[in-house]
Amino acid sequence: MTTEISYGQKYPKEILNYFFKEKLDKFFPFDNRTKQYSAYHGVKKNSEPYPAEIDDLVRLHKLIRKRKVFSILEFGVGYSTIVMADAIRKNELEYKKLKSKPEIRNSNKFKIISLDSSKAWIAKASKLIPRQLKKYIDIKFSEVYVDTFNDRFCHFYKKLPDIIPDFIYVDGPSNLHVKGSKNGLSYKNLDRTVMMADLLLMEPTFLPGTLILFDGRTNNARFIKNNFQRKFKHKFHSEYDISTFELIEEPIGKYNYNQIHYCLGKKFLKNTIKV
């Protein structure tokens, strides 16, 4: 069973049940305001923005709640930022209720750092963030420039947030914002797919249990898969057009063990790969 909710979009009943049960609808009034603040700087300059995709937002929210995520790094601010902030807020409330809290080392606990390459979009999206969620969100700007990784054409953000997240959501940057060229190759050709390589730079310091989700960007996800060096479990979910990477190495110490045990449970620990 599907139900139409906005702009002709239809969603399964179970998606909408979760959406309303978690009261996510209060963040997304389905009117012109919603349309105004939807993503619009994709692979071309659209005259009309894209409306919110409820199924994608519900999937994100459920995943963060299920994994009891503490810290999020997001590439590309948007509606996802709001939904993830709500999930982080609920994770924090549950954590605070614990009589005995696990000893965890995380200086960015219950926080989303969202990195975007468009100052204009940051300004627009920031206006949509509800007051009660602002303390969970820190939006940062960075330019993106063409470079290479192992002599392969790609691009990097100029300045990354100095954090160690346990969940990373990749929905940016737009190819319109990638500056520079290499041997004549550039993103002025809008047929060229994005190829962010920042995760490869960050990979050595990821902690076991880290999960990365690519929203679309399948060519980029394949590039990351072919260049990662650690024990990641990769899956392309064709039905949702997303790719996931989970670092399934055994814990590196008591703090990492405690976080994995609390967030992911014994099943994850049992299935880890020794390095």
N, C-alpha and C positions, 0 to 999 in steps of 0.2 A: 504494500500500500504506500502510495506517495501522496504528498500534500503540497500544493503550491503556496509559497509564502512571500516571494518577492520577485518582481521583474520576470515573471514566467518561469522561475526556477522551481523545481520539484525535488523533494527530499523524502527518503524513507521515514516511516513513522517512528522507528527507534531513534533515528537521528534527532528528530524534532522533540521527542519525549525527553531526551537527555538535555537538549538545548534549553527547554523551558524548565525542566526540573532543577537545573543548576542556575537558573535565573540569568542566563546569558543574554536573553532577549532585551533586558533593560539597557544594555550597552549598544544595541543596534536598532534604533527606530527605523522601520522600513518606509522611508519617505525620501524626499530629495536630499535631505541632509546625509543619509546613508550613502546615496549615490555620489554625492559631492566628495566624500572622504574615502571612497574606495580607491584601490590602487589604479594608477593610470599610466605610469611611466615604464611600460614593458619594453617589448622589442620595437615598438614604433610609437610615435607621438599620436595618441588616440584623442579624438575630439570628445569622447565620452569615457568616463572612468568605468572600471569593472565593479559590479556590485559584490558585496561580501558573499563568500561561499561557505555556507553554514556547515556542510559536511566536513570540509577541511578544518574548520575551527573546532568543531566537536571532537574530531580525531586528535587534534593537538591537546585540547583540554583533558581528554580522557587519558592520554598517554602520560602527561605530566603528573596527573593525580595518581595514576596507577603506580608510576615509578617513584613517587614521593620526591620529585626533583627539588634540589636546593638552589641551584645557580644556573642561569640560562644566558647563553650568548646568541643573539639573533642578528643575522645579516639581512637587513631590509625591514624597516619599521612599517607597521600597518595594523589592520584589525587583529592579526595574530598576536601583536604585542599586548593588546587589551585582554584577550582571552587567556594568554599565558600568565599575565599578571594576576588574573582572577584565580587561576589554578595554583599559582605560587602562594597567594594569600591564604587559600584554603589549606595548603600544605603547612604553612606556618601556624595556623590555628590548631591543627591536629598535633603538630610537634610541641607546641606550648602546653598542651593538655597532658603530655607524658609525665608521669610521676618520676620516672628515671630516664633521663635523656642520654643517648649514646654519645660518647666523646668523639666529636667530629671536628676536623680542621678545615674550615671553609670561610674565608674572609669576605665572601660575596653572598652570604647566606640569604635566601629568600629575596633575590634581586634579579632583574633582567637588564642586561646591557644590550641595547639595540643599536647597531651600527648602520648608518645609511649614507649614501653618496649624493643625496639631494637635499640641500638646505631648504628649498621650497617645500618639498614633501615633508620634511621633518616639522616645519612650521605648521603645515596643514594637519598632519596626523596628531601632533601634540595637543591641538585644540579639542580633539575627540576623546582624549584620555580622561576618564572619570576622576573626580577629586580623590575618591577613596582608594584609587589604585596608583596614584602618582608616586607615592613613596617607594613602590616596588620597581619603578621603571627609571632607567637612566639612558637617555638617547644621546648618542655621540655622532658627530659628522667626520667623515674622512674622504678624501679624494681617492680615486682608483687609477692605477697606471699600468700600462703594458710592461711586461717583463718576461723572463723565461725561468723555467724550472727544469734542471737537467737538459738544457738546450731545447726545451719544448715551449712553444708560444702559450702564454697565459697572462694573468693579471693579478695584482696584489692591491689591497688597501694600503694607503700610505702610513696609517697609524691604527694599530689594533688595541683594544682594551686589554690591560694587563691583569687578566683574571684566569682562573682555572675552572671552567664550567663543567657541570656533569650532563648538560643537555645543550646541543647546538642545533639551531634551526636556520637553514640556508634558503633564503628567498630573495637574495640580492647579491651583487648589485645589478642594476640595469646596464645593458651593453651601451646605452646612450651616454653613460657617464664615464666610460673607460677612456682615459686620455693616453695619447702617445701612439707610437708605432714601432715595429721591429722588422727591419728588412722589407719594408713596404706593406706589411700586414698591420691592419688597424681595425677598430670597431666603427669606423665610418661606414664600413660595409655591414649593414644591419642583418645580413644573412648569417653572419658569423655568430656562433653560439658562445655564451659566456663561459669563462674558463678560470674561475677563481682558484688560486693555489695556496691561499692563506692557511688552510688546514694542514697542508704538508709542512709548512713552517712550524706550526704549532704542535704537530704530532708527537714529538719526543716527550713533551710534558703532559700529555693527556693522562688521566688516571683511569685504571681499570674500572669498568662500569659506565664509562662515558658513552652516550648515544648521540649520533648525528643524524639529522633528517634533512634530506634535500626535497624541496617542493618543486617537482618537475626537474628541470636542469639535468636531464639524464646524461647528456654528453659530458657535462662537468663531473657528475657523479662517477662515471666510468673512468675518467681521467684520475680522479682521486683514488679510486679502487686500484688502478694499475700502478700507482705510485706510493701508496701506503706501505710501510715496512713492518708494522706490528700486527698482532693477532686480532683483526677485525672480522666480525661476522657481518657479511654484506648481503642485502636482499633488495631486489627491485620489485616493488609492489605495482605491477602493471595496471591493476584495476583502479588504483588511486593515483597513479602517475607520481609516485614518491619512491625515493631510495633511502635505505637506512644502513647505518654502520654502527655496530656495537663492539666496544673494546672488551673482549672476554678473557683477558689475561687474569691470572690469580692476583689477589690484592698485594700491594707493595708494602704494607705496614699496618699497624693497628688502627690508625685513623681511617685509612681507606677501607680496611676490613669492616670497621664499625658502620661506615656509611653504606657500604654495599649490603651488609647484613640487614640494616634498617630499611633501606630503600628498595632493594631487589630480592632479598630473602635467600634462604638456603639453596633453592633450586639454581640460582645464578652461580653461587659459590661452588656448587657441585659440578657445574658444567664449564668452569673456567679452564683455560689452557695454560699449562706451565710454560715458562719461558726460560 
